[in-house]
């Protein structure tokens, strides 16, 4: 019964509130009272959500921080790769510029390894016997000579650097042509010139280039720059230290110079044979070629006047005025020609007129 009364009362209040505005202030006051109850009832849930959000946000921040660190590391790696590619591009351009100045055939090689022995200066490149590399082949970078190939493998080669203690190269001072021997010291930043006279004209800053006397390195390639010259009055030789022009510890891309593959003896023999053939071709045939030509010209000049003499006999047989005709050439020809050639030409011309009147038909 009470439930029915409450239901009827509720429906009446809803209809009255919908039709009239008298219950609006009461509803607003009731909302203030109920607001507190709503806040109190919702407090445990809000506290739980706050605590969960605090722990969740920290975990998300840590994860996001790790993600950002990873992305930052990847970006830094890409930046380093970009810097390496930029430097590689610069070095390749330097190699292209240097190879344009090289007359010999060259090929780009890359350094792929180093000898772990600290007392030897050797490197390994990615070109070998299958690529046409030969023992003793010069190797240089964009700045100067680095060394030579000392060991061959099918696809790789071992290069002995200039600074190795067992390596020496003949050089000359680019300023005045003074020759010397540059030897390795075991220090990648220093070479020494052996047995340079104390009075030699060499000074700090001189450029040393390969002289080509050893028949191994081509002439004219930069080797080192003189850094220090020490003169000791008590010693016959000066102490000369130089710095290699090539970046021995930094160059990654190198140039293999393909020069003449013949040995020194083969080149000398070929040069001697070529010179001998040239001497035979240039000295022998020249003398006989000039002598016969004048001999052939002289008979041609003598035979020319003999040919017109034959027609003179025909008019001499036909008419008697042949006598004065024979006398005219005899009188005019001697002063016109040299005295040596005139008697030979006059005598054959004078005999036909004498015999022509006697037997003209029989002569013909």
Sine and cosine of phi, psi and omega as CSV:
sin_phi,cos_phi,sin_psi,cos_psi,sin_omega,cos_omega
0.00,0.00,-0.68,0.73,0.01,-1.00
-0.91,0.41,-0.62,0.79,0.01,-1.00
-0.89,0.45,-0.64,0.77,0.02,-1.00
-0.91,0.42,-0.66,0.75,0.03,-1.00
-0.89,0.46,-0.69,0.72,0.00,-1.00
-0.91,0.42,-0.60,0.80,0.01,-1.00
-0.92,0.39,-0.67,0.74,0.01,-1.00
-0.91,0.41,-0.64,0.77,0.03,-1.00
-0.90,0.43,-0.64,0.77,0.01,-1.00
-0.91,0.42,-0.67,0.74,-0.01,-1.00
-0.92,0.40,-0.63,0.78,0.02,-1.00
-0.91,0.43,-0.66,0.75,0.03,-1.00
-0.91,0.42,-0.64,0.77,0.03,-1.00
-0.91,0.41,-0.63,0.78,0.02,-1.00
-0.94,0.34,-0.65,0.76,0.01,-1.00
-0.91,0.41,-0.63,0.77,0.01,-1.00
-0.94,0.35,-0.52,0.86,0.03,-1.00
-0.97,0.25,-0.53,0.85,-0.05,-1.00
-1.00,0.01,-0.50,0.87,-0.08,-1.00
-0.78,-0.62,0.29,-0.96,-0.04,-1.00
-0.96,-0.29,0.29,0.96,-0.05,-1.00
-0.95,0.31,-0.44,0.90,-0.04,-1.00
-1.00,-0.01,0.03,1.00,-0.02,-1.00
-0.90,0.43,-0.73,0.69,0.05,-1.00
-0.88,0.47,-0.60,0.80,0.03,-1.00
-0.91,0.42,-0.62,0.79,0.00,-1.00
-0.92,0.39,-0.63,0.78,0.02,-1.00
-0.92,0.40,-0.62,0.78,0.03,-1.00
-0.93,0.36,-0.62,0.78,0.03,-1.00
-0.92,0.40,-0.52,0.85,0.03,-1.00
-0.92,0.39,-0.55,0.84,0.04,-1.00
-0.92,0.40,-0.63,0.78,0.01,-1.00
-0.94,0.33,-0.67,0.74,-0.01,-1.00
-0.95,0.33,-0.43,0.90,0.03,-1.00
-0.86,0.50,-0.67,0.75,0.01,-1.00
-0.91,0.41,-0.66,0.75,0.01,-1.00
-0.92,0.40,-0.60,0.80,0.07,-1.00
-0.89,0.45,-0.67,0.74,-0.03,-1.00
-0.91,0.42,-0.64,0.77,-0.02,-1.00
-0.93,0.36,-0.67,0.75,0.00,-1.00
-0.94,0.35,-0.48,0.88,-0.03,-1.00
-1.00,-0.01,-0.07,1.00,-0.06,-1.00
-0.89,0.46,-0.72,0.69,-0.01,-1.00
-0.86,0.51,-0.64,0.77,0.01,-1.00
-0.92,0.40,-0.65,0.76,0.00,-1.00
-0.92,0.38,-0.58,0.81,0.07,-1.00
-0.91,0.42,-0.68,0.73,0.03,-1.00
-0.90,0.45,-0.67,0.74,0.03,-1.00
-0.92,0.40,-0.60,0.80,0.03,-1.00
-0.90,0.43,-0.72,0.69,0.02,-1.00
-0.90,0.44,-0.69,0.73,0.01,-1.00
-0.90,0.44,-0.63,0.77,0.01,-1.00
-0.92,0.38,-0.58,0.82,0.03,-1.00
-0.89,0.45,-0.77,0.64,0.01,-1.00
-0.93,0.37,-0.63,0.78,0.01,-1.00
-0.91,0.40,-0.66,0.75,0.00,-1.00
-0.92,0.40,-0.61,0.79,0.04,-1.00
-0.90,0.43,-0.69,0.73,0.03,-1.00
-0.89,0.45,-0.67,0.74,0.03,-1.00
-0.90,0.43,-0.63,0.78,0.02,-1.00
-0.90,0.43,-0.66,0.75,0.03,-1.00
-0.90,0.44,-0.70,0.72,0.02,-1.00
-0.90,0.43,-0.67,0.74,0.02,-1.00
-0.91,0.42,-0.60,0.80,0.04,-1.00
-0.90,0.44,-0.69,0.72,0.04,-1.00
-0.90,0.44,-0.64,0.77,0.03,-1.00
-0.90,0.44,-0.68,0.74,0.02,-1.00
-0.91,0.41,-0.60,0.80,0.06,-1.00
-0.89,0.46,-0.68,0.73,0.02,-1.00
-0.89,0.45,-0.70,0.71,0.03,-1.00
-0.90,0.43,-0.62,0.78,0.03,-1.00
-0.90,0.44,-0.66,0.75,0.03,-1.00
-0.90,0.44,-0.66,0.75,0.03,-1.00
-0.90,0.44,-0.66,0.76,0.02,-1.00
-0.92,0.40,-0.63,0.78,0.06,-1.00
-0.90,0.44,-0.64,0.76,0.07,-1.00
-0.88,0.47,-0.66,0.75,0.05,-1.00
-0.91,0.41,-0.62,0.78,0.05,-1.00
-0.90,0.44,-0.65,0.76,0.05,-1.00
-0.90,0.43,-0.66,0.75,0.05,-1.00
-0.89,0.45,-0.64,0.77,0.04,-1.00
-0.90,0.43,-0.66,0.75,0.05,-1.00
-0.90,0.44,-0.65,0.76,0.03,-1.00
-0.90,0.43,-0.65,0.76,0.03,-1.00
-0.91,0.41,-0.61,0.79,0.04,-1.00
-0.90,0.44,-0.72,0.70,0.03,-1.00
-0.90,0.44,-0.62,0.78,0.04,-1.00
-0.89,0.45,-0.65,0.76,0.04,-1.00
-0.89,0.46,-0.67,0.75,0.02,-1.00
-0.89,0.45,-0.70,0.71,-0.01,-1.00
-0.91,0.42,-0.63,0.78,0.03,-1.00
-0.91,0.41,-0.61,0.79,0.07,-1.00
-0.90,0.43,-0.63,0.77,0.07,-1.00
-0.89,0.46,-0.65,0.76,0.03,-1.00
-0.90,0.43,-0.65,0.76,0.03,-1.00
-0.89,0.45,-0.66,0.75,0.03,-1.00
-0.91,0.41,-0.64,0.76,0.00,-1.00
-0.95,0.32,-0.59,0.81,0.01,-1.00
-0.93,0.36,-0.43,0.90,0.06,-1.00
-0.93,0.36,-0.41,0.91,0.02,-1.00
-1.00,0.04,-0.14,0.99,-0.03,-1.00
-1.00,-0.04,0.77,-0.64,-0.02,-1.00
-0.98,0.20,-0.50,0.87,-0.06,-1.00
-0.98,0.19,0.22,-0.98,0.08,-1.00
-0.96,0.27,0.70,-0.71,-0.05,-1.00
-0.77,-0.64,0.34,-0.94,0.06,-1.00
-0.59,-0.81,0.68,-0.73,-0.04,-1.00
-0.99,0.16,0.73,-0.68,0.06,-1.00
-0.80,-0.60,0.35,-0.94,-0.03,-1.00
-0.86,-0.51,0.66,-0.75,0.03,-1.00
-0.97,0.25,0.80,-0.60,-0.04,-1.00
-0.85,-0.53,-0.08,1.00,-0.01,-1.00
-0.16,-0.99,0.29,-0.96,0.03,-1.00
-0.73,-0.68,0.47,-0.88,0.04,-1.00
-0.96,0.29,0.81,-0.59,-0.03,-1.00
-0.95,0.31,-0.23,0.97,0.00,-1.00
-0.94,0.33,0.87,-0.49,-0.04,-1.00
-0.94,0.34,-0.24,0.97,-0.04,-1.00
-1.00,-0.07,-0.01,1.00,0.07,-1.00
-0.81,-0.59,0.59,-0.80,0.01,-1.00
-0.93,-0.36,1.00,-0.03,0.00,-1.00
-0.69,-0.72,0.53,-0.85,0.03,-1.00
-0.75,-0.66,0.26,-0.97,0.01,-1.00
-0.86,-0.50,0.74,-0.68,0.00,-1.00
-0.90,-0.44,0.28,-0.96,-0.11,-0.99
-1.00,-0.02,0.42,0.91,0.08,-1.00
-0.84,-0.54,0.69,-0.73,-0.06,-1.00
-0.71,-0.71,-0.39,-0.92,-0.07,-1.00
-0.90,0.44,-0.54,0.84,0.02,-1.00
-0.92,0.39,-0.36,0.93,0.02,-1.00
-1.00,-0.06,0.09,1.00,0.02,-1.00
1.00,-0.02,0.17,0.99,0.01,-1.00
-0.96,0.28,0.62,-0.78,-0.01,-1.00
-0.83,-0.56,0.32,-0.95,0.05,-1.00
-0.91,0.42,0.65,-0.76,0.00,-1.00
0.99,0.16,0.12,0.99,-0.04,-1.00
-0.95,0.33,0.74,-0.68,-0.01,-1.00
-0.93,0.36,0.56,-0.83,0.03,-1.00
-0.79,-0.62,0.73,-0.68,0.01,-1.00
-0.61,-0.79,0.28,-0.96,0.10,-0.99
-0.91,-0.41,-0.32,-0.95,-0.07,-1.00
-0.95,0.32,-0.18,0.98,-0.08,-1.00
-0.92,-0.39,-0.43,0.90,-0.02,-1.00
0.15,-0.99,-0.16,-0.99,-0.02,-1.00
-0.94,0.35,0.61,-0.79,0.03,-1.00
-0.92,-0.39,-0.59,0.80,-0.02,-1.00
0.21,-0.98,-0.43,-0.90,-0.03,-1.00
-0.58,-0.82,0.40,-0.92,-0.01,-1.00
-0.97,0.25,0.79,-0.61,-0.03,-1.00
-0.87,-0.49,-0.20,0.98,0.00,-1.00
-0.53,-0.85,0.72,-0.69,-0.05,-1.00
-0.93,-0.38,0.64,-0.77,0.15,-0.99
-0.74,-0.67,0.23,-0.97,-0.09,-1.00
-0.83,0.56,-0.68,0.73,-0.08,-1.00
-0.84,-0.54,-0.02,1.00,0.03,-1.00
-0.68,-0.73,0.24,-0.97,0.02,-1.00
-0.60,-0.80,0.44,-0.90,0.05,-1.00
-0.95,-0.32,0.76,-0.66,-0.09,-1.00
-0.92,-0.40,0.76,-0.65,0.09,-1.00
-1.00,-0.03,0.85,-0.53,-0.06,-1.00
-0.98,0.18,0.31,-0.95,-0.04,-1.00
-0.90,0.43,-0.47,0.88,-0.10,-1.00
-1.00,0.09,0.00,1.00,0.06,-1.00
-0.92,0.39,0.56,-0.83,-0.07,-1.00
-0.92,0.40,-0.33,0.94,-0.02,-1.00
-1.00,-0.10,0.09,1.00,-0.09,-1.00
-0.94,-0.34,0.66,-0.75,0.10,-1.00
-0.64,-0.77,0.48,-0.88,-0.03,-1.00
-0.60,-0.80,0.72,-0.69,0.07,-1.00
-0.96,0.27,0.78,-0.62,-0.03,-1.00
-0.78,-0.62,0.14,-0.99,0.11,-0.99
-0.56,-0.83,0.49,-0.87,0.02,-1.00
-0.96,0.28,0.81,-0.59,-0.06,-1.00
-0.92,0.39,-0.40,0.92,-0.05,-1.00
-0.97,0.25,-0.66,0.75,-0.09,-1.00
-0.75,-0.66,0.02,1.00,0.03,-1.00
0.98,0.17,0.21,0.98,0.02,-1.00
-0.91,0.42,0.78,-0.62,-0.05,-1.00
-1.00,-0.07,0.55,-0.83,0.02,-1.00
-0.35,-0.94,0.03,-1.00,0.03,-1.00
-0.87,-0.49,0.85,-0.52,0.04,-1.00
-0.99,-0.15,0.83,-0.56,-0.04,-1.00
-0.89,-0.46,0.48,-0.88,0.04,-1.00
-0.97,0.24,0.48,-0.88,-0.04,-1.00
-0.90,-0.43,-0.04,1.00,-0.12,-0.99
1.00,0.05,-0.17,0.98,0.07,-1.00
-0.99,-0.17,0.84,-0.55,-0.06,-1.00
-0.92,0.39,-0.11,0.99,-0.01,-1.00
-0.92,-0.39,0.27,0.96,-0.09,-1.00
-0.45,-0.89,0.64,-0.76,0.18,-0.98
-0.83,-0.56,0.37,-0.93,0.04,-1.00
-0.79,-0.61,0.61,-0.79,0.06,-1.00
-0.99,-0.11,0.84,-0.54,-0.07,-1.00
-1.00,0.02,0.62,-0.79,0.18,-0.98
0.81,0.59,0.77,0.64,0.12,-0.99
-1.00,-0.08,0.82,-0.57,-0.04,-1.00
-0.86,0.52,0.55,-0.84,-0.03,-1.00
-0.91,0.42,-0.41,0.91,0.01,-1.00
-0.99,-0.11,0.16,0.99,-0.04,-1.00
-0.93,0.37,0.52,-0.85,-0.01,-1.00
-1.00,0.08,0.99,0.11,0.05,-1.00
-0.60,-0.80,0.65,-0.76,-0.07,-1.00
-0.57,-0.82,0.18,-0.98,-0.03,-1.00
-0.89,0.45,0.70,-0.71,0.00,-1.00
0.99,-0.12,-0.14,0.99,0.02,-1.00
-0.93,0.38,0.63,-0.78,0.04,-1.00
-1.00,-0.01,0.78,-0.63,0.04,-1.00
-0.98,-0.20,0.79,-0.61,0.02,-1.00
-0.85,-0.52,0.34,-0.94,0.02,-1.00
-0.94,0.35,0.69,-0.72,-0.04,-1.00
-1.00,0.01,-0.34,0.94,-0.02,-1.00
0.98,0.20,0.14,0.99,-0.05,-1.00
-0.96,0.26,-0.43,0.91,-0.01,-1.00
-0.99,0.15,-0.01,1.00,-0.01,-1.00
0.85,0.53,0.42,0.91,0.01,-1.00
-0.87,-0.50,-0.77,0.64,0.04,-1.00
-0.98,-0.18,0.72,-0.70,0.07,-1.00
-0.90,0.44,0.46,-0.89,-0.04,-1.00
-0.97,0.22,0.55,-0.84,0.14,-0.99
0.99,-0.15,-0.01,1.00,0.00,-1.00
-1.00,0.05,0.69,-0.73,0.03,-1.00
-0.91,0.40,0.68,-0.73,-0.03,-1.00
-0.91,-0.42,-0.78,0.62,-0.07,-1.00
-0.36,-0.93,0.16,-0.99,0.07,-1.00
-0.84,-0.54,0.76,-0.65,-0.04,-1.00
-0.91,0.42,0.82,-0.57,-0.01,-1.00
-0.97,-0.23,-0.56,0.83,-0.09,-1.00
-0.48,-0.88,0.69,-0.72,0.07,-1.00
-0.79,-0.62,0.87,-0.49,-0.03,-1.00
-0.92,-0.40,0.86,-0.52,0.03,-1.00
-0.97,-0.24,0.79,-0.61,0.04,-1.00
-0.85,-0.53,0.87,-0.49,-0.06,-1.00
-0.90,0.44,-0.39,0.92,-0.01,-1.00
-1.00,0.03,-0.07,1.00,-0.03,-1.00
-0.89,-0.45,0.59,-0.81,-0.01,-1.00
-0.97,0.25,-0.34,0.94,-0.05,-1.00
-0.87,-0.49,0.56,-0.83,0.05,-1.00
-1.00,0.06,0.40,-0.92,0.07,-1.00
-0.99,-0.13,0.90,-0.43,-0.05,-1.00
-0.86,-0.51,0.86,-0.52,0.05,-1.00
-0.91,-0.41,0.63,-0.78,-0.05,-1.00
-0.70,-0.72,0.36,-0.93,0.01,-1.00
-0.94,-0.35,0.79,-0.61,0.02,-1.00
-0.87,0.50,0.64,-0.77,0.05,-1.00
-0.97,0.26,-0.48,0.88,0.01,-1.00
-0.97,0.24,0.54,-0.84,0.06,-1.00
-1.00,0.08,0.99,0.10,-0.12,-0.99
-0.91,0.40,-0.53,0.85,-0.04,-1.00
-0.99,-0.11,-0.05,1.00,-0.10,-0.99
-0.82,-0.58,-0.36,0.93,-0.06,-1.00
-0.96,0.29,0.73,-0.68,0.04,-1.00
-0.94,-0.34,-0.50,0.86,0.02,-1.00
-0.94,-0.34,0.76,-0.65,-0.12,-0.99
-0.83,-0.56,0.18,-0.98,0.05,-1.00
-0.87,-0.49,0.78,-0.62,0.12,-0.99
-0.99,-0.11,0.84,-0.54,-0.04,-1.00
-1.00,-0.09,0.86,-0.50,0.02,-1.00
-0.99,-0.12,0.98,-0.19,0.02,-1.00
-0.98,-0.18,-0.22,-0.98,0.02,-1.00
-0.90,0.44,0.84,-0.54,-0.06,-1.00
-0.98,0.20,-0.12,0.99,0.00,-1.00
-0.96,0.30,0.46,-0.89,0.06,-1.00
-0.97,0.24,0.14,-0.99,0.00,-1.00
-0.90,0.44,-0.64,0.77,0.02,-1.00
-0.91,0.41,-0.66,0.75,0.02,-1.00
-0.91,0.42,-0.67,0.74,0.04,-1.00
-0.90,0.44,-0.64,0.77,0.01,-1.00
-0.92,0.40,-0.67,0.74,0.03,-1.00
-0.90,0.44,-0.68,0.73,0.02,-1.00
-0.90,0.44,-0.62,0.78,0.02,-1.00
-0.92,0.39,-0.63,0.77,0.02,-1.00
-0.92,0.40,-0.66,0.75,0.03,-1.00
-0.90,0.43,-0.65,0.76,0.03,-1.00
-0.91,0.42,-0.64,0.77,0.02,-1.00
-0.92,0.39,-0.63,0.78,0.03,-1.00
-0.90,0.43,-0.69,0.73,0.04,-1.00
-0.90,0.44,-0.60,0.80,0.03,-1.00
-0.92,0.39,-0.64,0.77,0.03,-1.00
-0.91,0.41,-0.66,0.75,0.03,-1.00
-0.91,0.40,-0.63,0.78,-0.01,-1.00
-0.97,0.25,-0.55,0.84,-0.07,-1.00
-1.00,0.01,-0.43,0.90,-0.10,-1.00
-0.99,-0.11,-0.64,0.77,-0.13,-0.99
-0.95,0.31,-0.85,0.52,-0.15,-0.99
-0.95,0.31,-0.21,0.98,-0.08,-1.00
-0.93,0.37,-0.67,0.74,-0.07,-1.00
-0.93,0.38,-0.76,0.65,0.03,-1.00
-0.91,0.41,-0.41,0.91,-0.02,-1.00
-0.95,0.32,-0.50,0.86,-0.03,-1.00
-1.00,0.04,-0.46,0.89,-0.05,-1.00
-0.96,0.28,-0.73,0.69,-0.07,-1.00
-0.92,0.40,-0.43,0.90,-0.07,-1.00
-0.89,0.45,-0.72,0.69,0.06,-1.00
-0.90,0.43,-0.57,0.82,-0.01,-1.00
-0.91,0.42,-0.56,0.83,-0.01,-1.00
-0.97,0.24,-0.46,0.89,-0.02,-1.00
-0.97,0.25,-0.58,0.81,-0.06,-1.00
-0.91,0.41,-0.73,0.69,0.04,-1.00
-0.88,0.47,-0.56,0.83,0.01,-1.00
-0.90,0.43,-0.58,0.81,0.01,-1.00
-0.96,0.29,-0.53,0.85,0.00,-1.00
-0.97,0.25,-0.62,0.79,-0.04,-1.00
-0.95,0.31,-0.43,0.90,-0.02,-1.00
-0.89,0.46,-0.73,0.69,0.04,-1.00
-0.95,0.33,-0.39,0.92,0.00,-1.00
-0.95,0.31,-0.48,0.88,-0.03,-1.00
-0.93,0.37,-0.69,0.72,0.02,-1.00
-0.95,0.31,-0.15,0.99,0.01,-1.00
-0.95,0.31,-0.55,0.84,-0.05,-1.00
-0.87,0.50,-0.70,0.72,0.02,-1.00
-0.91,0.41,-0.25,0.97,-0.01,-1.00
-0.93,0.38,-0.50,0.87,-0.05,-1.00
-0.94,0.34,-0.45,0.89,-0.02,-1.00
-0.92,0.38,-0.76,0.65,0.07,-1.00
-0.92,0.39,-0.43,0.90,0.01,-1.00
-0.93,0.37,-0.53,0.85,0.01,-1.00
-0.98,0.18,-0.47,0.88,-0.06,-1.00
-0.98,0.17,-0.65,0.76,-0.06,-1.00
-0.76,-0.65,0.38,-0.92,0.00,-1.00
-0.97,0.24,-0.35,0.94,0.01,-1.00
-0.93,0.38,0.25,0.97,0.04,-1.00
-0.93,0.38,-0.40,0.91,-0.03,-1.00
-0.91,0.41,-0.76,0.65,0.03,-1.00
-0.90,0.44,-0.50,0.86,0.02,-1.00
-0.91,0.42,-0.64,0.76,0.02,-1.00
-0.93,0.36,-0.50,0.86,-0.02,-1.00
-0.96,0.27,-0.53,0.85,-0.01,-1.00
-0.91,0.42,-0.76,0.65,0.04,-1.00
-0.90,0.44,-0.50,0.86,0.03,-1.00
-0.92,0.39,-0.51,0.86,-0.04,-1.00
-1.00,0.08,-0.52,0.86,-0.09,-1.00
-1.00,-0.04,-0.56,0.83,-0.09,-1.00
-0.92,0.39,-0.63,0.77,-0.05,-1.00
-0.85,0.53,-0.69,0.72,-0.01,-1.00
-0.95,0.31,-0.38,0.93,-0.08,-1.00
-0.98,0.18,-0.53,0.85,-0.10,-0.99
-0.95,-0.32,0.29,-0.96,0.02,-1.00
-0.89,0.46,0.43,-0.90,-0.08,-1.00
-0.91,0.41,-0.42,0.91,-0.03,-1.00
-0.97,0.23,-0.60,0.80,-0.04,-1.00
-1.00,0.07,-0.36,0.93,-0.07,-1.00
-0.92,0.40,-0.73,0.68,-0.06,-1.00
-0.89,0.46,-0.59,0.81,0.00,-1.00
-0.92,0.38,-0.55,0.84,-0.02,-1.00
-0.99,0.14,-0.48,0.88,-0.06,-1.00
-0.98,0.21,-0.64,0.77,-0.07,-1.00
-0.89,0.45,-0.73,0.68,0.04,-1.00
-0.90,0.43,-0.50,0.86,-0.01,-1.00
-0.97,0.25,-0.46,0.89,-0.05,-1.00
-0.99,0.15,-0.48,0.88,-0.06,-1.00
-0.93,0.37,-0.68,0.73,-0.02,-1.00
-0.86,0.51,-0.65,0.76,0.00,-1.00
-0.90,0.44,-0.48,0.88,-0.02,-1.00
-0.96,0.30,-0.64,0.77,-0.09,-1.00
-1.00,0.04,-0.24,0.97,-0.06,-1.00
-0.90,0.43,-0.67,0.74,-0.04,-1.00
-0.94,0.35,-0.46,0.89,-0.05,-1.00
-0.94,0.34,-0.89,0.47,-0.03,-1.00
-0.70,-0.72,0.99,0.16,-0.02,-1.00
-0.93,0.38,-0.67,0.74,-0.04,-1.00
-0.93,0.37,-0.64,0.76,0.02,-1.00
-0.90,0.43,-0.58,0.82,0.02,-1.00
-0.90,0.45,-0.66,0.75,-0.03,-1.00
-0.94,0.35,0.00,0.00,0.00,0.00
